[in-house]
């Protein structure tokens, strides 16, 4: 989930001018003089109503919704990036009036004490042992100025990453770019997701009209078919910017192995007002996907949309299983076959059911008619110690007239993990936006303890947790788990192979993502930040069941200085991350992407950048 705001921009460190802002909110026009930060509605947490019954997860039934995923036009990304551009208009200072709250799991306080980090947790290493290099990927400035500047400023930098055949495709918030493995940009300019999906711009700065603003992007390369996949979602609104009770999920599928070439565009109406759960209109938040031999699988969290367009409580999680062959073939004029699994919040594990990414050479799993795994944490109390593993079987039936997939889950006891209840401090430094508002350096939102990455084969998963460091101070750590799942017909079991905690005394590790190749070598990437550290891109190498010392891939040079942490938009805590990303190239090389803050060209409202690390395991 991303916050966004309308703004001007500047290059590098500069002066902040006084601006006159007009905001449409609750049918009233409000006029205010502020320093270069426009209005973001307050951050809030969305919880389910009441405590769920703690039934054990078991078997779930899918519903055939073929016909709801509709093919649209074909677009060529290189042609989009090569199209002539003109100077962006600064006309219209309207802010999108839609409230975008923090959508988090329905967790209640257990009152239990925090776990202390084991003393053996990996520490920062001054001399890196693995071979790695990297480059700066998409920046806030590039995302904001894509599509001739007809974009909004957004935080946090939600991260999508796909690698294959010598290319790296990165999607962040509302823009994407393509690089070679040396970081050389392959497009003439970054492309806005709105133009990529064939949609009108988020805001037309000449007319002041609002269009569609996709976000929460994810990307994937399938080595089996050599196709690229990109997905994002959006809530629709009127041309005047009033939010509607409608949402869409957009999916792009490349027509060749060239990520800069042509893509087929599909749209799924995710509003589902007439769904049997009677939950009413909803949004498909936090989409993530994976592929196996037969299908593409998208996991989402569904939150209700109120009559005024604001977001309501958590409805359920859901998994969409789509025929991969139908997507690649364009369905021959027929809609791709789709099965939707609604996952009502009945056990506490039905939130962010994260699909496991299968690395090249590691599958796909053809047993049981095709198998795709997922992982989720237990989102009930602030202190938990179990994870659920999910197996979707008989996926080959997606290529039949009547798909018949089976979804089941098992629970495995793990080490404790804790819901983050505070914010991550960062090193003090030059923060011109905050200084212009008379505000101190903001803290960073660490997110929650949902699963934020998973890799198939030996099934790895990561999450963020709050623990006491070796000095007894609450810090944020990255926890990892590896399982051996076994499916034999109707019987599904899983055993814990290894688990551990990556921590650094005096620092916080935010939004970990893992990728492990078929040889069980890989890395866990995260942002490292603390009172003595600016937000930096860091990782630990993984070798079989062991995890190495923390490596700094790219150190930050200044504090995060984004608009979401400053009044009247926030309470001193800035949005950060939501998710990092990691993937494996066809040669087994690990690629990882996360957020950091260098001292380079920025806008007046945010200074985040992404860093892409290549790790030779």
N, C-alpha and C positions, 0 to 999 in steps of 0.2 A: 504494500500500500504506500502510495507516494503523495506528499504534499506538493502543491504547485502554486506559482504566483507569477503575476505579470511584472515585468521590470525592464529597465534599460541595462546596459552593461558598460564596463570599462575594461581597459587592458592594464594588467599589472596593478601596482599600488597607486591609488589616485585619490582625488578629493570626492567627497560625497555631497551632492547638492540637495537643497531643500526642494521637495516636490509636493504638489497639490494632488491629492488622491481622491477619487470618488468611488465609493463601494456600494454595490447593490446588495442589501442583506435584509431578509425578512420583510420584503416589500417596502423598505425605507431607503432613501438615498442619504448616505452619511458622507460628510465632507471633513477631511482631516489633513493637517499639515504634519508630515513626518519626514524623517531623514531616510531616504532611499530604501526603506523596507516597507513593502506593501502588506496588506492584511492577510494573515493566515488565521483561520478560525482555530479555537483552542484544541490542543491535543486531548483526547479522552480515550478511555479504555472501554471496549464493547464486550459485555459479558452475557452469557446465557442466563435465562431466568431460572433461579433455583438450582439446587444441587442435583446432579444426574443420579439415577439409580445405577449402582455399580455392578451391573451384569457383566459377565465375562464376554469378550468379543468372540464371535463364533463364525457362522456362515452368513453370507449376505447375498441377496438376490438382485440381479441386474434387470434393467428394463430396456427393451429395444426402442431407441429413439431415432432410428434411421429416417432421414428426411429433414432433420432439424439442422444438420451441418450442410450449408449450401455453398456451392462453388461460385466464385465471382470472377473477376477479370484476371488476366495474366499480366504481370508487370516485370520490367527489366530493371534491375537495381542500378546497373552501370549507366543506363540511359537516364534514369532519374537523377543520378549524381552529376551527369554531364549537361543537364538542361540549363539554359541560360538563366541567370538570376539577376535581380535588380536590387537596389538598396532597400533594406527593410524599412517599413514605415513605423514611426513611433506613435501614430495616431491611436487614440483610444487607450485610456488608462484603466479600463474596466477589469475587475478581478472576477474570475469565475466564482460565483456565489456558493458553489457546492461545498459542504463540509466533508473533509476527508479525515475521519478519525483514525487512530491507531487501532487496528483490528487484531485483537489478541484472544487467546484461549480463555474459556470460562474457568479460571482457577481461583480457589479460595485459600485463605491463609490457614496453614496447618498449625502454626505456632511452634513448630519444631526448630531446634537450633541448626545453624549452618555447619556443614562438614568442613574440617580442616584439610587443606591441600597436603597430600603426602610430600615429604621432604625430597623424595627422589624425582619429582616432576622435572621435565627438561628445563634448562635455564638458557638464557641468551648466550650464544657462542660467538666470540669475536672472529674466529677463523672458520669460515664455512667449509664443511667437508664435501657436500655434493656439488656438482657442477651446475651452475644456474646463471641465467642472464634474463633480461627483460626490457620492457619499454612502457612508457606511459600510453594508456589507451584513451578512451573517451573522457573528456573533461566536462565540467558543468558549462563552461563557455561554449564548447562545441554543441552540446545538447540544446542549450538555450537558443543558439543562433542558427540551428538547422532550419531548413525550409524557409530561407529568406528571413529568418527571425520571427516567423509566425508561430512561436512556441511559448510555453510558460517556463518559468524557473521551477525546478523540482528538487526536492530532497525527500528521502535519502536516495543515494545512487544504487538502485536495484540493479543487479548484475547478471547478465546472461553471457555465456561463453560457449563457443563451439569450435572444434579444431579438426582438420582433416585435409589430406591431399596437399599439404604445403600452405594451407590458409588458416587464418584465425578470424572468426566472425565474432564481434562483440556487440551486444545490445545493452544499453543502459538507459533506464527511465523511458524516454520518448525518442531515442535516436539509435542508429546502429552504424557500424563501420566494418570494413574488411581490411586485413593486413596480411602480408606474407610473414614467414616465420622470423624475419629479422625486424619486424615492426614497421615495414614500409607500407604506407597506406595504398590500397588498391583501388580506391574510389577517388574521384576528384574532390569530393566533400562528403562529410557524414550525411546520412539520409534520415529524415524524420520518419518515425514509425507511421504517422498519419499518411504520408505520401506513399510509403512502402505498401501499406494495406489498401491504397486507393481511396482514401478518405479525405474530406476537406480538412484544412489546417485547424489546429486547436483554437487559434484565434486569428482572424484576418485583421492585421493591424492597420490596414487602409480603411476597411469598412466598419471595423469593430464587431463583426459578426463572429460568433463562436461556431466551431465545427466539432470534431471528435478528437479526443486526447487519449490515445492508448498509453498504457503503462504496465508495470510489473512484467517486463519482457523476460523470456527464456529462449535459449537457442540450443540446437543439438545437431550434430553430424552423425549420420548413420553409415558406418563403413560398409555394411552389407549391400546397400543399394546405392551408396555414394550420393545421398541426397541430404540437403540442409533443411532444417525445420526451425521456424521462428514463431513464437506465440506471444500474445499480449491481450489485455482486456480493457474495456472502457465502459463507463456509464454514459449514456446519451443525455443530451441537453438541448434546449431550444437555441435558436440563433442569438437570443439575448443573453444566453448563459444560464438560464434556469434549469436545474437538474430534473431529469425525467425518471420515472419508475421503469426504466429500461436499461438493459446491459447487453453487451456482446463480448464474445471471445473470438479473436481473430487468429488465423493460422495460415502461415505461408509455407509452401513446399517447393523446393527448387526443382526445376525441370531437367537439371543436369548436375554434374559434379562441380560446376563452377559457381561459387557463392556470389559472384558478381553478375550472374546472368539472370535468366528468367525464372519467375516463381508463379505457381498457382496460388490464388488467394481463396481461402474458405472463411465463412462466417457462421458462427453458432449463436443463435438467439438464446442467451442464458437467463432471460428474465423469468421464464418458467412460472408465470402467474397461475397457470392451471395445473401445476404439478400435484400429484396425489398427496404429498405431504402437507398441502394446504398452507404452506409457509408464505405464499404470496411472492411478489417480485423480489428478486435478489441479485446480488453481484457475485461474480466468480473470483474471489480474492486469492492471491498467492498461488497462481498457477505454476505448476512444474510438470515436466514430462520426461518420458523415457520411451524407448522402442525395443521390441524383440523381433523375432523373425516374421511375425504375423501382424503386429499392431503397433499403434502409437497410443500411449496412455497418459492422460492428463489428470492430475490431482488438483482439486480446488477446495477452498473454504467458502461456504455460502452464507452471506449476511443479508438481512432483509433491507428493503428500501421503503422508507416511510412515504406517506402521501406528499410531503413537501420535498421529497428527493433526498433527504438525509438518510443515513444508514441506521438500521435497527439492530436487534440482537442476532446472535449466531443461530443459524437454522440447522445446518449440518455440513459435513464434508461430503465430497462426491468424487468418484473416479469415472472418467470417460474413456472407454476403450474403442478405438477407431481402426478400421482396416487400413493397414499401411499400403497395401497394394491398390486399394481404391483411391487413396490420396495421391499416390504417384501416377496412376493412370488417368487421373482426372475423373474417375468413376464412369467414363464412357457415356457421359450425359446423365447418369443416375447419381443420386446423393450417396456419399460414402456410408458404409454400414457403421453404426454407432450403437454401443450399449452403455447405458448410464447406471452406475451403482450409487444410489443414495446411501449415506452412512449416518443415520441419526445418532445423536450424542447420547448413547445409552450406557457405555462402559467407561467413557473418559478418554479412550484412545482414538476416537473419531474426530481428530483435528490434525490438519497438516499430515496427511498420510502420504509420506514422501516417496515417490517412485525411485527405484534403484537404477542408476545409470550402468549400462553394461559396456565395459571397455573393449576395444578391438582385440580379437583373439580370446575373449573371455566368455564367449557364448555365441548366439543366444541360446537359452535353454529350451531344447525341443522336447524334453520329457514331459509326460502328462499332457500331451497335446499342445505344448508350448506353455511356458511359465514366466510370469513377471512378478518380481518381489517389490514390496513397499515396507516402510518402517514409520512408526509414529511413537511419540512419547505419551506419557499418561498425564493429561491436562485436567487434573482434579484439585490437588492441593499444591502449595508452594514447595513441598518437599516430596520427591518421588524416587522410586527405585525399580521401576519396571518399564520395559519397552514392548511394543507389539510388533510382530513381524506378520506381514500379509502376503498371501500367495494367490495370484490370479491365474487359474489354469484353464486348459482347453482353449487357448487363445487362437489356435488355428481355425476354430469355428467362425472367426470373424470373416473368413473368406467363403462362408456358406450363406445360403439364403436365410437361414434361421440360426444366428449365433447363439451358442449355449455355453457361456463362460461360468466358471465357479470361483467365488472369492471367499477365502477363509482367513482367520487370524489366530495366532498363538501368542501367549505372553511369556516373556523371559525375565527373570530377576537379574538386576544389574547393580552396579555401584550407585550410590545416591547422586541425584542432581537436583538443583534448587532454582526456583524461579527468581530472576533478577528483580530486586525491589528497590534498587537505588540507581544512580547514574555513574558513568565513567568519567573521572576527572582527566583533564589533559594539561599539558605543559602550557604555562602562560606565555604570551607573545603577542606579536603584532596582529590585531584583529580590527581592521578599520570600520567594518560595519557595526560591530559591537561598541567600539569607542565612540562612533558618531551618535549612538543611542544612549551613551553613558552607562553601558553594561559591561560587566567583567567577562572574561573568557567563559564560554558556555561549556557545559558537560555534554556527554554523548549518551544517547539512548542505546542500551545494550540489547534490546529486544527481549525475547522470552526464551523458554527452554524447549520450544518446538524443535523437531528434527529439521536441520537446514541443509543436509546433503546426505546422499546414500550412494554406494557403489556396489554393483552386483559381483558375482563370483563368490568369494568369501564376502559375505554381506557386511560392509562397513557403513557406519552412520556417525554423524557428529551433531553436537548441540552446544549452546552457550549455557553456562551455569554460574551461579554466584556461590563462592566459597570463602573461607578464611584462609589468607595466605600464611606463610611461615611466621609472619610477624603478628598474626591474629587480626589483620585488617581485612575487611570484606573486599574481595576482588572478583573480577569476571574471568573465568577460565574456559578452555575448550575441552570438552569431554568427547572421547571417541569409544566406539564399541565395534567389535567384529563378531559375526555369528556364522554358524554353519547350519543353514536351513535344509531340511530334507522333506520332500514331498513324494509320497508313494500312494498314488490313487487318492482315496479319501482321507488318508492320514498325513497330517502336516505337523512336523516337530522342528525344533530349532535349539541349538546349544550355543552357549557363549564361548567363543574361542579366546578372546582377549578383550581388555578394556583398559582405559587409562585416562589421565588428566594431563593436559598441557597447560602450564601456568608459569608466570614470572612474577616473583615478589616485587611489589612496587609498580606493577603495570597491569593492564587489562587486555584480554584477548577477546575480540568481538567477531561474531559471525563466521565461524569456521566452515570450510568446505573441503571435502576430501575427494581425491581421485587416486585409484590404485590400478595398475595395469595387470595384465594376465599373469605376470610373474610375481605378483603381490609386492610390487615396489611402487611407491607413490609419494604423495605429500598432502599435508593439511595446511590450508592457507587461512589467514585471518588478519584483521587489523590489530596492531599492537599500539596501545596508547596509555598514558599515565601522567602523573604529575611531573615526571622527568622526560616524557616522550611525547612529541607531536604524533598525530595519527600516521602510522607507518605500515607498509605492506610487509608482512612476515609470514613464515611458514616453518613447519618441521617436516623432515623427510620420514617416510615410512618404509620399512624393510621387513617383509613378512609380518611378524607380530610385534616388532620393536619400533619405537618412535625415537628419532634423534633429537638433537638440541635445536633450539629456536634459531632461525636464520633471518636476518633483516634483508629482504630483497630490495627494498627502496625506503629509506628513512624519510619521514616528513620534515618539512622545513618551517612550518608555522601551524598555529592551531586551526581547527575547524572554525569557520566564521560564517556559518549559514544562517539564513533568516528564521529557520524553524525554532531556534532556541531563544529568541529574543522577544520580549513583550512588544506589542500585545499578542504575539503569535504563540509564544511558549513560555515556559516557566524556568528558563535557564538550561533546558535540556534539548539539544538539537537532535533531529532525526539522523540516523546513521545506519548504513548497511542494508537492513532487511534481509539481504543474503549476498554472500560472495559466490564464486563459481569455480569449478575445476573440471578438467576433462583430460582424456588420453588421446594422443595422436596415433595414427596407424603404425608408427614405428615404436610405440611404447613410451614415448616421451610425455612427461606430465606438464600440463599447462594450467595455471592458476591465476585468478583475477580477484582483486579486492580493492578497497578504497584507501586513499591516503591524501595528504595535503602538501603539495610542493609549493614553492614560491614562483609561480608562473602566471601567465595571463589568466584573469578570472573575470567574473561579472561582479557587479556591486553587491549582489545578494548571496553569493555562495562561492566557495573556493575548492570544493572537492574535486578530486581527479581519481582515475582508476589506474592501477598498475597491473600489467600482465607479465607473469613470470614463467619462464621456460626452465623446467627442472629435468636434467638428465639423470635418471636414477641409476 
